[in-house]
Each structure stands twice: as structure tokens, then as C-alpha cells.
Amino acid sequence: MVLQLESLLAKLITKRVADLYLLPTDSGYRLLANQSGRLSLLAHLANEKAQHWISNLKFRANMAVSEHRRPQAGAIHWHEGQQVDLRLSSVGDYNGRESLVVRFIYELAEQEYRLLLPDQWRRLKGAVAKRGMVLFAGPTGSGKTTTMYRLAAEFKAGVVMTIEDPVEIREPAFLQLQVNRLAGMDYQDLLRVGLRHRPQVFIIGEIRDGQTAQMAVQAALSGHLVLATVHARTATGVLARLQQLGVEPYYLFQTLSGVCYQRLLPTDNGQLAVLFDLLLDQQLVAAVSRPDGGMSDEWQNNLAQAVCNGQITAETSRQFQNG
């Protein structure tokens, strides 16, 4: 059984699958994979086999194998063939049947980071050069962390500090801190420490509460470049979310240099490429005043242009028209 599991993981990593799900049903388990935002059924597993796989993965991730109900999280460093971090999350349902989700975090080499429209990178770098706060949104696995790391790497002479939960990309040139709530190190605590360390660039894994949002704003007001993610379905949704977290529009005007929503699109040559929906300059000012609406007209135009250029299919354009 273990060899089957190892073979499966190796195959999924080769295909660069984003997530693996082991979900209980009345008759056993469903084995599902998420690749490029599409969920596919890999197999139906008998209870005994699925539970054996779950126990094996939990053991390797330093999770409590005997605990089947309470939520747990763990990590495995995969070194066979390539280095991949596996993030595990388990929880039991109301019947005590345990489910497990494995998230695959890949090291993205420079040559693997492709832009559907290269000129967008120049515009995004222009926003970063202004310092202040640049915020990112997009689904899990859309490459937000990779984008922030690449932008921060532009500041080669500066100190870059990351605060994440968990650290997703190992970068020896950065000072990387990881949230550990049991040890009293949440985003807010690590931001306080970070401000005393006086880095030029902050990368914040996620702004998820009002206190973290306020501290990120203070860091940007103090002259730091702050790169952070916010859960939102669109670029304008990022602004609405920050206001919901208690950040006044005045401070958004003062600190924001740009907002970026991004997706990874499958291209005609079988690879993935990043497309941004950017709020910069006057568009950003207008959006702060009215933080509502869906994807921008520019996003729709860029999709249409990519179809005309033969980069993506019309079906891909329709699939991503709402972000």
C-alpha cells in the first residue's frame, strides 16, 4: 500500500497537481486531484486502504495518528526527484470519518514563471518602485507568493523579511519568519518584531484580520515596501475587504501603490502563464472611492487579445472571464 501511495504522489508531482483530496463517503473514500483549478476523480478507495494512506501521511507529517476528529495540520518535505513541500490538513466529520487534503507547493524556477503579457510585469515593477503597499489576490495555487518573491528580489541591496503561515518558498537571501500561534507568534507579533529589524521589504503571507491590516498600513506609512495577499475574488474586492477590516479610505489613498489579481492560465502550448488584473495610478484612485465591481474591462480585453494571438483558446477565455 505504501508503495502505491509513493507512486501516486510522484505521479501527481510530475503533473504539478495543486491538491490531493481523500474524502469519506458512505461506501469508502473518493480520491480527487485539483489541477489548474479543475477537480478530477482519480479513484474510489476502500475504507481500510484510505485510512492506511491517511495514517501514513499523518505520521510522516508529524501529526497525531491516533487523533481522527480534531483538525490537524502538518508538512512533509518531498526530496525524491525534486523538492516539493506537502502541506497536510485533516479533520473528522460528524461521524468521526477522517478526511485529508494535501497541498503541493512547488519551487518555481525563473524559466518556469511565464507571463501571458510581459508588459504587465514592467507596470507592476513600476508600482513596487513607489514603495508603499502592493496587494495581491487570486485563488490558492495562482502563484501570488512567487510573484511577491520575484518582485522583492528586485531589491537586491535591501533586507527582505517574510511573515508567512507557513513559509511556502525557501529563499536563503530573505529573512523568513513563520507563524506559530502556540508559541505566541501570530502575524501581528511577527510584524512588531519585523519593524524593529528595519527591513526594506515586508512580505506578509495574508492580511486576514483588522490588526494585521492596520500594522501593514503603518509599515507602509513608515517607508517600507509591503507586499501582501488578501482573500478577494477581484482586484476591487481587495479594497472592499480592507475597508471591511477597518482600514479607512484615507489610509488606502496614502499607502496603496497597486492591487493585483492574478490567475494561471493554460496556454495552447500546454504550459501555464500568469495574467494580471492590475489597479494602478488613476484606476486605483477611482477604485478606492468605489470598491465594487467585477473584473476590469482591461482583463476582458487581454483575454480577447490572447485568443487572437493564439496563446489561449476561446474556451479558456470563457472559463476565466470572471477571474
C-alpha positions as CSV (number, residue, x, y, z in Angstrom):
1,M,0.0,0.0,0.0
2,V,2.8,2.4,0.9
3,L,4.5,1.8,-2.5
4,Q,1.2,2.6,-4.2
5,L,1.0,5.8,-2.3
6,E,4.5,6.8,-3.1
7,S,4.0,6.1,-6.8
8,L,0.8,8.2,-6.7
9,L,2.5,11.2,-5.1
10,A,5.4,11.0,-7.5
11,K,3.0,10.9,-10.5
12,L,0.9,13.8,-9.1
13,I,4.1,15.9,-8.6
14,T,5.2,15.2,-12.1
15,K,1.9,16.6,-13.3
16,R,2.2,19.5,-10.9
17,V,-1.2,18.8,-9.3
18,A,-2.1,21.5,-6.8
19,D,-4.2,19.5,-4.3
20,L,-5.0,15.9,-3.4
21,Y,-8.2,15.1,-1.5
22,L,-9.1,11.9,0.4
23,L,-12.8,12.4,1.3
24,P,-15.0,9.9,3.0
25,T,-18.3,8.6,1.6
26,D,-20.9,6.1,2.8
27,S,-19.1,3.3,0.9
28,G,-15.4,4.3,1.2
29,Y,-13.3,7.2,0.1
30,R,-13.1,9.4,-3.0
31,L,-9.6,10.3,-4.2
32,L,-9.6,13.6,-6.0
33,A,-7.0,15.8,-7.6
34,N,-7.0,19.5,-8.3
35,Q,-5.0,20.5,-11.4
36,S,-5.2,24.0,-12.9
37,G,-8.4,24.7,-10.9
38,R,-10.1,21.6,-12.3
39,L,-11.1,18.8,-9.9
40,S,-11.0,15.2,-11.2
41,L,-11.8,11.9,-9.6
42,L,-8.8,9.6,-9.5
43,A,-10.3,6.6,-7.8
44,H,-12.6,5.1,-5.2
45,L,-10.8,3.6,-2.3
46,A,-11.9,1.1,0.3
47,N,-12.0,2.4,3.9
48,E,-9.1,0.3,5.1
49,K,-6.8,1.4,2.2
50,A,-7.7,5.1,2.5
51,Q,-7.3,5.1,6.3
52,H,-3.9,3.4,5.9
53,W,-2.8,6.1,3.5
54,I,-4.1,8.8,5.7
55,S,-2.2,7.4,8.8
56,N,1.0,7.0,6.8
57,L,0.9,10.6,5.6
58,K,0.0,12.0,9.0
59,F,2.9,10.0,10.6
60,R,5.3,11.5,8.1
61,A,3.9,15.0,8.7
62,N,4.4,14.7,12.5
63,M,0.6,14.7,13.1
64,A,-1.2,12.7,15.8
65,V,-2.1,9.5,14.0
66,S,-4.5,8.4,16.8
67,E,-6.5,11.7,16.6
68,H,-9.2,11.4,14.0
69,R,-11.7,14.1,14.9
70,R,-9.9,17.3,15.8
71,P,-8.4,19.5,13.0
72,Q,-4.7,19.0,12.4
73,A,-2.0,20.4,10.1
74,G,1.4,19.1,9.1
75,A,4.1,19.2,6.5
76,I,6.2,16.8,4.5
77,H,9.4,17.7,2.6
78,W,9.5,15.7,-0.6
79,H,13.0,15.2,-2.0
80,E,12.6,12.4,-4.5
81,G,13.2,13.7,-8.0
82,Q,12.5,17.3,-7.0
83,Q,12.0,19.3,-3.8
84,V,8.3,19.8,-3.1
85,D,6.6,20.8,0.2
86,L,3.4,19.0,1.1
87,R,1.0,20.8,3.4
88,L,-1.5,18.5,5.1
89,S,-4.8,19.3,6.7
90,S,-7.0,16.7,8.4
91,V,-10.4,16.8,10.2
92,G,-13.1,14.3,11.1
93,D,-16.8,14.7,10.1
94,Y,-19.8,14.3,12.5
95,N,-19.5,10.5,12.2
96,G,-15.8,10.6,13.0
97,R,-14.7,9.8,9.4
98,E,-11.4,11.5,8.8
99,S,-10.7,13.5,5.7
100,L,-7.3,14.6,4.5
101,V,-6.2,17.3,2.0
102,V,-2.6,17.5,0.7
103,R,-1.5,20.8,-0.9
104,F,1.6,20.6,-3.1
105,I,3.9,23.6,-3.0
106,Y,6.4,23.7,-5.9
107,E,9.7,25.6,-6.2
108,L,9.2,27.7,-9.3
109,A,12.3,28.2,-11.3
110,E,12.9,31.5,-13.1
111,Q,12.4,29.9,-16.5
112,E,9.1,28.4,-15.4
113,Y,7.5,31.7,-14.5
114,R,5.8,32.8,-17.7
115,L,3.8,35.9,-18.3
116,L,0.9,35.9,-20.8
117,L,1.5,39.7,-21.3
118,P,5.2,40.6,-20.4
119,D,4.4,44.3,-20.4
120,Q,2.3,43.8,-17.3
121,W,5.5,42.9,-15.3
122,R,7.0,46.3,-16.2
123,R,3.9,48.0,-14.9
124,L,3.8,46.0,-11.7
125,K,7.5,46.8,-11.1
126,G,6.7,50.4,-11.5
127,A,4.2,50.2,-8.7
128,V,6.7,48.4,-6.5
129,A,9.3,51.1,-7.1
130,K,7.0,53.6,-5.4
131,R,7.1,51.5,-2.2
132,G,4.0,51.7,0.0
133,M,1.7,48.7,-0.1
134,V,1.1,46.5,-3.1
135,L,-1.6,43.8,-2.5
136,F,-2.3,40.6,-4.3
137,A,-5.4,38.3,-4.7
138,G,-6.2,35.2,-6.5
139,P,-7.1,31.6,-5.8
140,T,-4.8,29.2,-4.0
141,G,-2.2,28.0,-6.4
142,S,-2.3,31.0,-8.7
143,G,1.3,32.0,-8.0
144,K,0.8,35.0,-5.7
145,T,3.7,34.1,-3.4
146,T,6.0,33.5,-6.4
147,T,5.1,36.9,-7.8
148,M,5.8,38.7,-4.5
149,Y,9.1,36.9,-4.1
150,R,10.2,37.8,-7.6
151,L,9.3,41.4,-7.0
152,A,11.1,41.5,-3.7
153,A,14.2,40.0,-5.3
154,E,14.5,43.3,-7.3
155,F,15.6,44.9,-4.1
156,K,18.9,43.1,-4.1
157,A,20.7,45.5,-1.8
158,G,17.8,45.6,0.7
159,V,16.7,43.4,3.6
160,V,13.6,41.4,2.8
161,M,11.6,39.9,5.6
162,T,8.7,37.4,5.0
163,I,6.0,36.5,7.5
164,E,4.0,33.5,6.4
165,D,1.7,30.7,7.6
166,P,3.5,28.5,6.5
167,V,6.7,29.5,4.6
168,E,5.9,28.4,1.1
169,I,9.2,29.1,-0.8
170,R,12.7,28.7,0.7
171,E,14.8,31.8,-0.1
172,P,18.1,32.0,1.7
173,A,18.5,35.6,0.8
174,F,15.4,36.6,2.7
175,L,14.8,36.6,6.5
176,Q,11.8,34.2,6.7
177,L,9.5,34.0,9.7
178,Q,6.7,31.5,10.2
179,V,3.6,32.0,12.2
180,N,3.4,29.8,15.3
181,R,0.3,30.6,17.4
182,L,1.2,28.0,20.1
183,A,4.4,29.9,20.7
184,G,2.6,33.3,20.7
185,M,3.9,34.3,17.2
186,D,1.0,35.4,15.1
187,Y,1.1,37.8,12.1
188,Q,0.8,40.8,14.4
189,D,3.5,39.6,16.8
190,L,6.0,38.9,14.0
191,L,5.2,42.3,12.3
192,R,6.1,44.0,15.6
193,V,9.4,42.2,15.6
194,G,9.9,42.9,11.9
195,L,9.5,46.6,12.4
196,R,12.3,46.6,15.0
197,H,14.5,44.7,12.5
198,R,14.1,47.6,10.0
199,P,13.8,45.6,6.7
200,Q,13.3,47.5,3.5
201,V,10.7,45.0,2.2
202,F,8.0,43.1,4.0
203,I,6.2,40.1,2.5
204,I,3.1,39.2,4.5
205,G,1.5,35.9,3.7
206,E,-2.0,37.0,4.3
207,I,-3.8,40.0,5.8
208,R,-6.7,38.2,7.5
209,D,-7.8,40.5,10.4
210,G,-8.1,44.1,11.3
211,Q,-5.0,44.3,13.5
212,T,-2.7,42.8,10.8
213,A,-4.3,45.2,8.2
214,Q,-3.6,48.2,10.5
215,M,0.0,47.2,11.1
216,A,0.6,46.6,7.4
217,V,-0.6,50.1,6.8
218,Q,1.7,51.5,9.5
219,A,4.6,49.7,8.0
220,A,3.8,51.2,4.6
221,L,3.4,54.7,6.1
222,S,6.9,54.2,7.7
223,G,8.5,53.9,4.3
224,H,8.7,50.1,3.9
225,L,7.6,48.3,0.8
226,V,4.8,46.0,1.9
227,L,3.8,43.1,-0.4
228,A,0.8,41.1,1.0
229,T,-2.1,38.9,-0.1
230,V,-5.7,39.4,0.7
231,H,-8.5,36.9,0.1
232,A,-10.8,38.5,-2.5
233,R,-12.4,37.4,-5.8
234,T,-11.3,40.5,-7.8
235,A,-8.8,43.4,-7.5
236,T,-11.6,45.8,-6.4
237,G,-12.7,43.2,-3.9
238,V,-9.3,43.6,-2.2
239,L,-10.2,47.3,-1.4
240,A,-13.6,46.3,-0.1
241,R,-12.1,43.7,2.1
242,L,-9.6,46.1,3.6
243,Q,-12.3,48.6,4.4
244,Q,-14.3,45.7,5.9
245,L,-11.2,45.1,8.1
246,G,-11.4,48.7,9.3
247,V,-8.8,50.5,7.1
248,E,-10.2,53.9,6.2
249,P,-10.1,55.1,2.6
250,Y,-7.8,57.9,3.6
251,Y,-5.1,55.4,4.5
252,L,-5.7,53.5,1.4
253,F,-5.1,56.6,-0.6
254,Q,-1.9,57.3,1.4
255,T,-0.4,53.8,1.3
256,L,-1.6,51.8,-1.7
257,S,0.7,51.7,-4.8
258,G,-1.1,48.9,-6.6
259,V,-3.5,46.0,-6.4
260,C,-3.0,42.9,-8.4
261,Y,-5.4,40.0,-9.0
262,Q,-3.8,37.1,-10.8
263,R,-4.6,33.7,-12.4
264,L,-2.5,30.9,-14.0
265,L,-4.0,30.2,-17.5
266,P,-3.3,27.1,-19.5
267,T,-1.8,28.1,-22.8
268,D,-2.0,26.5,-26.2
269,N,1.5,25.0,-25.9
270,G,0.5,23.1,-22.8
271,Q,2.2,25.4,-20.3
272,L,0.8,27.8,-17.7
273,A,1.2,31.6,-17.9
274,V,0.3,34.4,-15.4
275,L,-2.3,37.0,-16.3
276,F,-2.8,40.0,-14.0
277,D,-5.7,42.3,-13.5
278,L,-4.0,45.5,-12.3
279,L,-5.3,48.5,-10.4
280,L,-2.7,51.3,-10.7
281,D,-2.5,55.0,-10.7
282,Q,-5.8,56.7,-11.6
283,Q,-7.7,53.4,-11.9
284,L,-6.6,52.7,-8.3
285,V,-7.7,56.1,-7.0
286,A,-11.1,55.6,-8.6
287,A,-11.5,52.1,-7.3
288,V,-10.7,53.2,-3.7
289,S,-13.6,55.6,-3.9
290,R,-15.9,52.9,-5.2
291,P,-14.5,49.5,-4.3
292,D,-17.1,47.3,-6.1
293,G,-17.5,45.6,-9.4
294,G,-16.0,42.5,-11.1
295,M,-13.1,42.0,-13.4
296,S,-11.9,45.1,-15.3
297,D,-12.5,45.8,-18.9
298,E,-8.8,45.5,-19.4
299,W,-8.9,41.9,-18.1
300,Q,-11.6,41.1,-20.7
301,N,-9.6,42.8,-23.5
302,N,-6.4,41.0,-22.5
303,L,-8.2,37.6,-22.7
304,A,-9.6,38.5,-26.1
305,Q,-6.2,39.6,-27.3
306,A,-4.6,36.4,-26.0
307,V,-7.2,34.4,-28.1
308,C,-6.3,36.5,-31.2
309,N,-2.6,35.9,-30.6
310,G,-3.2,32.1,-30.4
311,Q,-1.9,32.0,-26.8
312,I,-5.1,30.6,-25.3
313,T,-8.3,29.0,-26.6
314,A,-11.7,30.7,-26.7
315,E,-12.8,28.1,-24.2
316,T,-10.1,29.2,-21.7
317,S,-11.1,32.8,-22.2
318,R,-14.7,32.0,-21.3
319,Q,-13.6,29.9,-18.3
320,F,-11.5,32.8,-16.9
321,Q,-13.7,35.8,-17.9
322,N,-14.9,36.2,-14.3
323,G,-11.4,35.8,-12.8
